[in-house]
Amino acid sequence: MYKILLTILISFPLFPAFAQRETDTFRLYFDLGVPRLNNVSEKKIDILIYNDKIINGSNIMIVGYADYLGTEGFNKHLSMKRAENVKEYLVKYGINANDIKLCEGKGEIERTGLNDKEGYPTDRRVDIVVNNRTKKKAPEMPKTGIKTEKVNLANIEEMKKLKPGSIFLLKNVYFPADRHILKPESIETLEKLFIVLRDNPKIKISIEGHVCCISFDADDALDVDTYEPTLSVNRAKAIYNFLVSKGIDAGRLKYQGFGKRKPVVMYERNEEDAEKNRRVEIRIVDNK
C-alpha cells in the first residue's frame, strides 16, 4: 500500500524537492462494490473543507483503490469511479478543479493468503493527498483558501444576494433543551427561509448545527429524543426536513452538525456565551 503511494509521489513530480510543504493524506472508505460516496465519507469531506484542511491553492491528488474481490478489470474501473466521484464532490463544494493534479484509480490492492468473501474493507477507499503551499517566512502573508465570510442579515430575504461561502446565523429558531424538535415560535423564520429558497431556485445551502456546554473532547451533545450524541446534526436535519416537506428539492440542501468544534466563544463563562455557541447557521453553497 505504502509502496504504491510512494511510487505515485516519485513518478509525479508535482512538488519541488527544495520546497518545504505540509502534506496530509485523508482517507475515505466506500461500501462493498459501490463507487458512490456514502454519508460518512461526504460528511468527512465537508468537515475537511470547513476546517480548511483542503483548500484552494493546494496541489491535490486523488487516488482510488479496491479490495481483492472482483476481476482486475472491474476493480480498475471501480477504483477510478471512486476517485472521480470524490473529485466531483470536491469541485461541487468549492475546490478549484485546476488544483486537482491527479485523479487516478489504481485498482485492487494485492493481499496474499486472503480469500474472505467479505473482502478487505480498508482497501475499499480513496486517498486525498493534499500538499499545501510552500511555507512562508513571513507569517503575515494572507492565507489563501476557500473564501468564507460571516455576514449579519437584517432580513432573511437578503440571503438571495449572498455569494457562495457566505455564512449567516439563522435567528429566532429555537429548540427545547437537549432536543431537536422545533419550537412553534421558530416556524415564522423557517417559512421566510422557505419562501426565499422557493423564489430563488438557484440557491443551494448547507444547514449547519452547533451546540454549547460540552467538552471539546466530545463530538456532539446528547439528543434526549434519540439518546444518541448527535444533537447538532439532528437540529440541522430538523430544518432540512421542514424545507423538504414544504417542497424544496433535497438536492439543493445539505445538513451537518459540528458539535462544539466551531465555537463563537472559546471559553463559555455564562449563559450569554453559551447562547452564542448554541446556534444554527446557513452557508450559501451555490447562487448562480
ROGU-110249 format. One record per residue (C-alpha): residue number from 1; x negated, y negated, z; residue in three letters. Coordinates in steps of 0.5 Angstrom, whole numbers. Layout:
// ROGU-110249
(NUM (X Y Z) 'ALA');
...
This chain:
// ROGU-110249
(1 (0 0 0) 'MET');
(2 (-5 -5 2) 'TYR');
(3 (-10 -3 -4) 'LYS');
(4 (-4 -5 -9) 'ILE');
(5 (-3 -12 -6) 'LEU');
(6 (-11 -13 -6) 'LEU');
(7 (-11 -11 -13) 'THR');
(8 (-6 -16 -15) 'ILE');
(9 (-9 -21 -11) 'LEU');
(10 (-16 -20 -14) 'ILE');
(11 (-13 -19 -21) 'SER');
(12 (-9 -25 -21) 'PHE');
(13 (-14 -31 -19) 'PRO');
(14 (-9 -36 -17) 'LEU');
(15 (-13 -39 -11) 'PHE');
(16 (-20 -41 -12) 'PRO');
(17 (-25 -38 -7) 'ALA');
(18 (-27 -45 -4) 'PHE');
(19 (-20 -47 -2) 'ALA');
(20 (-18 -46 5) 'GLN');
(21 (-11 -44 5) 'ARG');
(22 (-6 -41 9) 'GLU');
(23 (-3 -34 6) 'THR');
(24 (3 -31 9) 'ASP');
(25 (7 -25 7) 'THR');
(26 (14 -24 8) 'PHE');
(27 (18 -17 7) 'ARG');
(28 (25 -16 5) 'LEU');
(29 (28 -9 6) 'TYR');
(30 (33 -6 1) 'PHE');
(31 (38 -1 1) 'ASP');
(32 (37 6 -2) 'LEU');
(33 (37 6 -10) 'GLY');
(34 (40 -2 -9) 'VAL');
(35 (37 -7 -13) 'PRO');
(36 (41 -13 -9) 'ARG');
(37 (39 -16 -3) 'LEU');
(38 (43 -14 3) 'ASN');
(39 (46 -19 8) 'ASN');
(40 (40 -18 13) 'VAL');
(41 (35 -20 7) 'SER');
(42 (39 -26 5) 'GLU');
(43 (39 -29 12) 'LYS');
(44 (32 -28 13) 'LYS');
(45 (30 -32 6) 'ILE');
(46 (35 -37 9) 'ASP');
(47 (31 -38 15) 'ILE');
(48 (24 -38 12) 'LEU');
(49 (27 -43 7) 'ILE');
(50 (30 -47 13) 'TYR');
(51 (24 -47 17) 'ASN');
(52 (19 -49 11) 'ASP');
(53 (16 -42 11) 'LYS');
(54 (17 -42 4) 'ILE');
(55 (16 -49 1) 'ILE');
(56 (16 -52 -6) 'ASN');
(57 (8 -54 -8) 'GLY');
(58 (6 -47 -6) 'SER');
(59 (4 -41 -10) 'ASN');
(60 (9 -35 -9) 'ILE');
(61 (8 -28 -11) 'MET');
(62 (14 -23 -11) 'ILE');
(63 (12 -16 -11) 'VAL');
(64 (18 -11 -11) 'GLY');
(65 (17 -3 -9) 'TYR');
(66 (21 3 -9) 'ALA');
(67 (20 9 -5) 'ASP');
(68 (18 16 -8) 'TYR');
(69 (26 18 -9) 'LEU');
(70 (28 18 -17) 'GLY');
(71 (24 18 -23) 'THR');
(72 (18 14 -25) 'GLU');
(73 (22 10 -30) 'GLY');
(74 (28 9 -25) 'PHE');
(75 (23 7 -20) 'ASN');
(76 (19 2 -24) 'LYS');
(77 (26 -1 -26) 'HIS');
(78 (29 -1 -19) 'LEU');
(79 (23 -5 -16) 'SER');
(80 (23 -10 -22) 'MET');
(81 (30 -12 -21) 'LYS');
(82 (29 -12 -14) 'ARG');
(83 (23 -17 -15) 'ALA');
(84 (28 -21 -20) 'GLU');
(85 (33 -22 -15) 'ASN');
(86 (29 -25 -10) 'VAL');
(87 (26 -30 -15) 'LYS');
(88 (33 -32 -17) 'GLU');
(89 (36 -32 -10) 'TYR');
(90 (30 -37 -8) 'LEU');
(91 (31 -41 -14) 'VAL');
(92 (38 -42 -13) 'LYS');
(93 (37 -45 -6) 'TYR');
(94 (31 -50 -8) 'GLY');
(95 (25 -47 -9) 'ILE');
(96 (22 -49 -16) 'ASN');
(97 (21 -43 -21) 'ALA');
(98 (14 -46 -23) 'ASN');
(99 (12 -45 -16) 'ASP');
(100 (13 -37 -17) 'ILE');
(101 (7 -35 -21) 'LYS');
(102 (8 -28 -21) 'LEU');
(103 (14 -23 -21) 'CYS');
(104 (13 -16 -22) 'GLU');
(105 (16 -9 -20) 'GLY');
(106 (10 -4 -18) 'LYS');
(107 (15 2 -18) 'GLY');
(108 (14 7 -13) 'GLU');
(109 (9 8 -7) 'ILE');
(110 (6 14 -7) 'GLU');
(111 (7 19 -1) 'ARG');
(112 (3 25 -1) 'THR');
(113 (7 31 3) 'GLY');
(114 (13 28 4) 'LEU');
(115 (20 31 1) 'ASN');
(116 (25 28 6) 'ASP');
(117 (32 27 2) 'LYS');
(118 (33 20 5) 'GLU');
(119 (26 18 2) 'GLY');
(120 (21 13 6) 'TYR');
(121 (26 6 8) 'PRO');
(122 (20 2 9) 'THR');
(123 (18 3 2) 'ASP');
(124 (24 0 -1) 'ARG');
(125 (22 -7 -1) 'ARG');
(126 (20 -14 -4) 'VAL');
(127 (14 -17 -1) 'ASP');
(128 (14 -25 -2) 'ILE');
(129 (6 -27 -2) 'VAL');
(130 (6 -35 0) 'VAL');
(131 (0 -39 -1) 'ASN');
(132 (1 -46 2) 'ASN');
(133 (-3 -52 -1) 'ARG');
(134 (-10 -53 1) 'THR');
(135 (-11 -55 8) 'LYS');
(136 (-13 -63 8) 'LYS');
(137 (-18 -66 13) 'LYS');
(138 (-13 -72 13) 'ALA');
(139 (-7 -70 17) 'PRO');
(140 (-3 -76 16) 'GLU');
(141 (-2 -74 9) 'MET');
(142 (5 -73 8) 'PRO');
(143 (8 -66 8) 'LYS');
(144 (11 -63 1) 'THR');
(145 (16 -59 2) 'GLY');
(146 (24 -58 1) 'ILE');
(147 (27 -64 2) 'LYS');
(148 (32 -64 7) 'THR');
(149 (35 -70 10) 'GLU');
(150 (40 -71 16) 'LYS');
(151 (45 -76 15) 'VAL');
(152 (50 -79 19) 'ASN');
(153 (57 -80 16) 'LEU');
(154 (62 -85 18) 'ALA');
(155 (67 -81 14) 'ASN');
(156 (67 -74 11) 'ILE');
(157 (69 -76 4) 'GLU');
(158 (62 -79 4) 'GLU');
(159 (59 -72 3) 'MET');
(160 (61 -72 -4) 'LYS');
(161 (56 -77 -6) 'LYS');
(162 (50 -73 -2) 'LEU');
(163 (44 -70 -5) 'LYS');
(164 (42 -62 -4) 'PRO');
(165 (38 -62 2) 'GLY');
(166 (43 -67 6) 'SER');
(167 (45 -64 13) 'ILE');
(168 (50 -67 17) 'PHE');
(169 (54 -66 23) 'LEU');
(170 (61 -63 23) 'LEU');
(171 (64 -68 28) 'LYS');
(172 (70 -66 32) 'ASN');
(173 (70 -59 31) 'VAL');
(174 (71 -55 38) 'TYR');
(175 (71 -48 41) 'PHE');
(176 (72 -45 47) 'PRO');
(177 (66 -44 52) 'ALA');
(178 (62 -38 49) 'ASP');
(179 (68 -36 44) 'ARG');
(180 (68 -37 36) 'HIS');
(181 (76 -39 36) 'ILE');
(182 (77 -45 33) 'LEU');
(183 (81 -50 38) 'LYS');
(184 (87 -53 35) 'PRO');
(185 (84 -60 35) 'GLU');
(186 (79 -58 30) 'SER');
(187 (84 -57 24) 'ILE');
(188 (84 -64 22) 'GLU');
(189 (77 -65 21) 'THR');
(190 (77 -58 17) 'LEU');
(191 (83 -60 13) 'GLU');
(192 (79 -66 11) 'LYS');
(193 (73 -62 9) 'LEU');
(194 (77 -57 5) 'PHE');
(195 (80 -63 1) 'ILE');
(196 (73 -65 -1) 'VAL');
(197 (71 -59 -3) 'LEU');
(198 (77 -57 -7) 'ARG');
(199 (77 -64 -10) 'ASP');
(200 (69 -63 -12) 'ASN');
(201 (68 -56 -14) 'PRO');
(202 (61 -57 -16) 'LYS');
(203 (59 -58 -9) 'ILE');
(204 (56 -52 -5) 'LYS');
(205 (55 -52 2) 'ILE');
(206 (52 -48 8) 'SER');
(207 (55 -48 14) 'ILE');
(208 (50 -47 20) 'GLU');
(209 (52 -46 27) 'GLY');
(210 (47 -48 33) 'HIS');
(211 (48 -47 41) 'VAL');
(212 (45 -49 47) 'CYS');
(213 (44 -47 54) 'CYS');
(214 (40 -40 52) 'ILE');
(215 (33 -38 53) 'SER');
(216 (28 -40 47) 'PHE');
(217 (27 -32 47) 'ASP');
(218 (34 -30 46) 'ALA');
(219 (36 -30 38) 'ASP');
(220 (43 -33 40) 'ASP');
(221 (48 -34 45) 'ALA');
(222 (53 -28 47) 'LEU');
(223 (60 -29 44) 'ASP');
(224 (65 -26 49) 'VAL');
(225 (70 -25 44) 'ASP');
(226 (66 -19 40) 'THR');
(227 (61 -18 46) 'TYR');
(228 (55 -19 41) 'GLU');
(229 (50 -24 42) 'PRO');
(230 (52 -28 35) 'THR');
(231 (56 -34 38) 'LEU');
(232 (52 -39 33) 'SER');
(233 (53 -34 27) 'VAL');
(234 (61 -33 29) 'ASN');
(235 (62 -40 30) 'ARG');
(236 (60 -42 23) 'ALA');
(237 (63 -36 20) 'LYS');
(238 (70 -38 23) 'ALA');
(239 (69 -45 19) 'ILE');
(240 (67 -41 13) 'TYR');
(241 (74 -36 14) 'ASN');
(242 (78 -42 15) 'PHE');
(243 (76 -45 8) 'LEU');
(244 (76 -39 4) 'VAL');
(245 (83 -38 7) 'SER');
(246 (85 -45 4) 'LYS');
(247 (83 -42 -3) 'GLY');
(248 (75 -45 -3) 'ILE');
(249 (71 -40 -7) 'ASP');
(250 (67 -36 -3) 'ALA');
(251 (61 -36 -8) 'GLY');
(252 (61 -44 -6) 'ARG');
(253 (60 -42 1) 'LEU');
(254 (54 -39 6) 'LYS');
(255 (54 -39 13) 'TYR');
(256 (49 -37 18) 'GLN');
(257 (47 -38 25) 'GLY');
(258 (40 -41 28) 'PHE');
(259 (42 -40 36) 'GLY');
(260 (37 -45 39) 'LYS');
(261 (32 -45 34) 'ARG');
(262 (33 -52 31) 'LYS');
(263 (35 -56 38) 'PRO');
(264 (36 -63 37) 'VAL');
(265 (34 -64 44) 'VAL');
(266 (28 -59 46) 'MET');
(267 (29 -59 54) 'TYR');
(268 (36 -60 56) 'GLU');
(269 (37 -64 62) 'ARG');
(270 (44 -65 63) 'ASN');
(271 (51 -64 59) 'GLU');
(272 (49 -69 54) 'GLU');
(273 (43 -66 52) 'ASP');
(274 (47 -59 51) 'ALA');
(275 (52 -62 47) 'GLU');
(276 (47 -65 42) 'LYS');
(277 (45 -58 41) 'ASN');
(278 (52 -54 41) 'ARG');
(279 (54 -56 34) 'ARG');
(280 (56 -54 27) 'VAL');
(281 (52 -57 21) 'GLU');
(282 (54 -58 14) 'ILE');
(283 (48 -57 9) 'ARG');
(284 (49 -59 2) 'ILE');
(285 (46 -53 -3) 'VAL');
(286 (48 -56 -9) 'ASP');
(287 (52 -62 -12) 'ASN');
(288 (51 -62 -20) 'LYS');
